[in-house]
Amino acid sequence: SQQGEEDPQALSIQEGENATMNCSYKTSINNLQWYRQNSGRGLVHLILIRSNEREKHSGRLRVTLDTSKKSSSLLITASRAADTASYFCATDNFGNEKLTFGTGTRLTIIP
Amino acid sequence: NAGVMQNPRHLVRRRGQEARLRCSPMKGHSHVYWYRQLPEEGLKFMVYLQKENIIDESGMPKERFSAEFPKEGPSILRIQQVVRGDSAAYFCASSRGGAGANVLTFGAGSRLTVL
């Protein structure tokens, strides 16, 4: 079964606005990662947050992690048309190297 | 650095034929993962391999599907006697492995269409 569930499933915003996507998971994790997938392409790693971290920044990306609620959020600030893509969270468990992906959020930035 | 290379990018097969998908991991990576993605869906884990070893195949269907990662050459995902439900994008990813965070580098995928 899928470990992660993202919401919303789809999100459309105007260019320049901020986009927030959420991910919930079921079991204890070691790390949580976010990946982006452009249409018809492979996934690209964006950012990783460890289970003992609460917030992480990378450029226009901000990730939070709340292990008590088993949830994470990805914030993209000052969105651009090029941010249009699907975004997936992925988790791994202690002692298990495989990543389990969520169902994804399809983000559309309207120019 | 060529990254993760997958071929073919597109493959068309008739029901009952065999499909072979190949994946060359990124240079320096010894861990390979195969995922399947149906249209508008997330990635479903299939199998995790290291050189000459299958580490986790919990996501592989019990029949018709097999994977290998030989000492020399690419990793192969093999689907025998394909059915229409096998139509999907198959993604390979690789990583360095070892202790610590496991960040995956993905290939562009192989899109299988079964007629």
Contacts between the chains, C-beta under 8 A, distances in Angstrom:
chain1	res1	chain2	res2	distance
A	2	B	42	6.5
A	30	B	101	7.9
A	31	B	101	4.9
A	31	B	102	7.4
A	33	B	101	7.8
A	33	B	103	6.8
A	35	B	104	8.0
A	35	B	106	7.9
A	41	B	108	6.0
A	41	B	109	7.4
A	42	B	4	7.5
A	42	B	91	5.8
A	42	B	93	7.9
A	42	B	106	3.6
A	42	B	107	5.4
A	42	B	108	4.9
A	42	B	109	5.5
A	43	B	43	7.3
A	43	B	91	7.2
A	43	B	93	7.6
A	43	B	104	7.5
A	43	B	106	4.5
A	44	B	106	7.1
A	45	B	103	5.2
A	45	B	104	6.7
A	45	B	105	7.3
A	48	B	101	5.4
A	48	B	103	6.3
A	50	B	101	7.0
A	88	B	42	6.1
A	88	B	43	7.1
A	90	B	104	8.0
A	92	B	101	8.0
A	92	B	102	5.7
A	96	B	56	7.6
A	97	B	31	7.0
A	97	B	48	6.8
A	97	B	55	7.7
A	97	B	95	7.6
A	97	B	97	6.7
A	97	B	102	4.9
A	98	B	33	6.5
A	98	B	45	5.6
A	98	B	48	5.0
A	98	B	56	5.6
A	99	B	33	7.5
A	99	B	45	7.4
A	99	B	102	6.6
A	99	B	104	6.1
A	100	B	45	6.2
A	101	B	35	7.4
A	101	B	42	4.9
A	101	B	43	4.3
A	101	B	44	7.9
A	101	B	45	7.6
A	102	B	42	5.8
A	103	B	41	6.8
A	103	B	42	4.4
A	104	B	41	7.7
A	104	B	42	5.0
